[in-house]
Each structure stands twice: as structure tokens, then as C-alpha cells.
Amino acid sequence: MSVSDLDEQQSALERTAPGGYELVLPPGWVRIPLREGMKEALEKILFSHMEQVPEGIPRDDAMRFRLEMRRQLEKQARAARRNGGLDLYLPVLPRGGIFLMASFIVAELPIGRDHTIPPQAVLAQLAAEEVPGGTATTVDVAGAPALRRVYPSTSAEQEQQDAPPTRRVDYVVPVADDPGRWISINFSTPGDGDIDSEFTDVLVELFDAVVGTFRWSYE
């Protein structure tokens, strides 16, 4: 189980709001906190969790592989933090001899703190925004209405690096008992190189199952 803290922004009148959240991670997945403890978490992942390397990489190249992974993870974590990220989640152990290419980020959304706008109106407005090739549906997360969006993504950086497109799944969730405050849970994967493949569908289903375990923490 993963537990994360939200920022301490509640006033005395908002003590009923949650102080964090909990979710259940699949085996081999880890959490990287982005506000505090990021460096320590990366060190632990790279030198404790990643005892294995993908098949085909010689043992003599294991350290080089870990250093490259560290560079990539730090780059990904810094980008997530700049975008309001609270936590980054990703698989660090190979399954069937391969590493899954997938990750998700929990972040605070700068939607605003207008307490007078009902959450349903915010969700309806977000659902009406057009995303090329995407779909949006209202779902239940932690006992409250939330928005789930699915869409393909190709960025200029991906095209420059000849990287594959990714399938993205975003959940937009209102923070319980804290009107006007929202978080997002953003998943991204290139799957097996085909974002419409059955394998990619399985990864998306795995992420949806993780979101299904999401609960607010009041400790």
C-alpha cells in the first residue's frame, strides 16, 4: 500500500479534509515522492529494488544500466514536480524478463479554489473540452464523481527523439471535504509500441484497477 501526504493548507475550519491518500500498488511498482524525499527514494530504487536488469544486458553493464536509469528517472521526476506533481509511480522490477514501460503521476490541479462552483459543473466543463482522439466519462473514485479521460498523445519531443506515441489515461478527482481543490492521476504508456494493442489494453486495465483502490487518508 502506498500512502502520500497532501500539502498542509487546511485552515482550522477545514480540519475535516483529508491529509493524504492511499492506494494499493501492483507488485514491483514503487512510489517516488516529489515534494520531499525524492533523492532518497531514487537512491533506494536504483540500488535496492533494481537488483535485476533486463535480459540481454551483460552483467558488466549492470552499473551503467542503473546509472542511465537514474538519469531517466531523475529527469522524469523533475518534470513531474514542475507540473505540480505530488508523487510519481512506476514499475522497477522486470516481468517476464522485460521492464514495463508505464508510469502515473498524482498531481494537484490549478483549477482554482472557487467554493461556489459545484464539482459536477467543473467535471462537465472538463468533459466538454475536446481532446483529439479522446473520450471522457464520469466515474466514481473514492465514493465521489470524477472524470476519466483516455486519449493518444504524441509530443514534439517524442517526434524529435523518434519515440513511440503513448496512450494516456487521466482521472480528475475532487478532494473530499475541501471545496475547490482537485487532484489528477495521470497514466502514460507506449505499451508494446502499439497503443491500440491488447497488451496496452492490459496495462490500462491495471492502472484502472489501481485507481479503484484510491482512498482518502485522514491520519
BELMO-V740487 format. One record per pair of residues at least 6 apart in sequence whose ideal C-beta (glycine too) atoms are under 7 Angstrom apart, sorted by sequence separation. I is the first residue (numbers start at 1). J is the second residue. D is the distance in whole Angstrom. If there is no record, write none. Layout:
I_J_D ; I_J_D
This chain:
32_38_6 ; 140_146_7 ; 175_181_4 ; 191_197_6 ; 194_200_7 ; 10_17_5 ; 138_145_6 ; 139_146_6 ; 158_165_7 ; 175_182_6 ; 192_199_4 ; 33_41_6 ; 57_65_6 ; 80_88_5 ; 91_99_7 ; 174_182_6 ; 175_183_6 ; 191_199_5 ; 192_200_7 ; 32_41_5 ; 53_62_5 ; 91_100_5 ; 127_136_4 ; 138_147_6 ; 139_148_5 ; 173_182_7 ; 191_200_3 ; 32_42_7 ; 172_182_6 ; 173_183_5 ; 77_88_5 ; 91_102_6 ; 111_122_6 ; 136_147_6 ; 137_148_5 ; 154_165_5 ; 189_200_6 ; 6_18_7 ; 53_65_5 ; 76_88_7 ; 90_102_7 ; 153_165_6 ; 172_184_5 ; 173_185_7 ; 191_203_6 ; 6_19_6 ; 90_103_4 ; 136_149_5 ; 152_165_6 ; 153_166_5 ; 171_184_7 ; 5_19_6 ; 6_20_5 ; 89_103_6 ; 170_184_6 ; 171_185_4 ; 189_203_5 ; 5_20_4 ; 30_45_6 ; 88_103_6 ; 89_104_5 ; 123_138_6 ; 134_149_6 ; 135_150_5 ; 152_167_6 ; 153_168_5 ; 4_20_5 ; 50_66_6 ; 134_150_6 ; 170_186_5 ; 3_20_6 ; 4_21_6 ; 88_105_5 ; 134_151_3 ; 151_168_6 ; 131_149_6 ; 133_151_6 ; 168_186_7 ; 169_187_4 ; 3_22_5 ; 30_49_6 ; 50_69_7 ; 87_106_5 ; 133_152_5 ; 150_169_5 ; 168_187_7 ; 2_22_7 ; 46_66_5 ; 85_105_5 ; 86_106_5 ; 127_147_6 ; 131_151_5 ; 168_188_5 ; 187_207_4 ; 1_22_6 ; 2_23_5 ; 86_107_6 ; 126_147_5 ; 148_169_7 ; 149_170_5 ; 85_107_5 ; 86_108_6 ; 123_145_6 ; 166_188_5 ; 167_189_6 ; 1_24_5 ; 2_25_5 ; 46_69_6 ; 84_107_5 ; 148_171_5 ; 166_189_6 ; 46_70_5 ; 83_107_6 ; 84_108_5 ; 123_147_5 ; 147_171_7 ; 166_190_5 ; 167_191_6 ; 80_105_5 ; 120_145_6 ; 146_171_6 ; 147_172_4 ; 165_190_7 ; 84_110_7 ; 119_145_7 ; 146_172_6 ; 164_190_4 ; 185_211_6 ; 4_31_7 ; 146_173_4 ; 42_70_6 ; 167_195_4 ; 2_31_5 ; 4_33_7 ; 164_193_5 ; 166_195_6 ; 141_171_6 ; 144_174_6 ; 165_195_6 ; 42_73_6 ; 42_74_6 ; 141_173_5 ; 144_176_7 ; 167_200_6 ; 142_176_7 ; 42_77_7 ; 169_204_6 ; 167_204_7 ; 169_207_6 ; 38_77_6 ; 54_94_6 ; 171_211_6 ; 176_216_5 ; 52_93_6 ; 50_92_6 ; 52_94_6 ; 55_97_4 ; 34_77_6 ; 49_92_5 ; 54_97_7 ; 152_195_6 ; 49_93_7 ; 54_98_6 ; 32_77_6 ; 54_99_6 ; 34_80_6 ; 126_172_6 ; 34_81_4 ; 45_92_5 ; 123_172_7 ; 34_85_5 ; 35_86_6 ; 34_86_6 ; 34_87_6 ; 33_87_6 ; 34_88_6 ; 32_87_7 ; 119_174_4 ; 31_87_5 ; 32_88_4 ; 31_89_5 ; 29_89_6 ; 30_90_7 ; 29_90_7 ; 29_91_5 ; 30_92_5 ; 28_91_5 ; 109_172_7 ; 25_89_7 ; 28_92_6 ; 115_179_4 ; 28_93_4 ; 115_180_5 ; 114_180_5 ; 28_95_7 ; 113_180_4 ; 112_180_6 ; 113_181_6 ; 141_211_6 ; 111_182_5 ; 142_214_5 ; 109_182_4 ; 141_214_6 ; 142_215_6 ; 109_183_6 ; 142_216_6 ; 108_183_6 ; 109_184_5 ; 107_183_7 ; 106_183_6 ; 107_184_5 ; 106_185_5 ; 107_186_7 ; 104_185_6 ; 105_186_5 ; 4_86_6 ; 104_186_6 ; 4_87_5 ; 104_187_4 ; 103_188_6 ; 102_189_4 ; 101_189_6 ; 101_190_5 ; 102_203_5 ; 4_106_7 ; 100_203_7 ; 104_207_6 ; 18_175_7 ; 17_175_7 ; 18_176_6 ; 17_176_7 ; 17_177_5 ; 16_177_5 ; 17_178_4 ; 14_178_6 ; 10_178_7 ; 26_206_6 ; 26_210_7 ; 25_210_7 ; 24_210_7 ; 23_210_6 ; 24_213_4 ; 23_213_5 ; 23_214_5 ; 21_214_6 ; 22_215_5 ; 21_215_7 ; 21_216_6 ; 22_217_5 ; 21_217_6 ; 20_217_4 ; 18_216_4 ; 19_217_6 ; 18_217_6 ; 19_218_6 ; 18_218_5 ; 19_219_7 ; 3_217_6
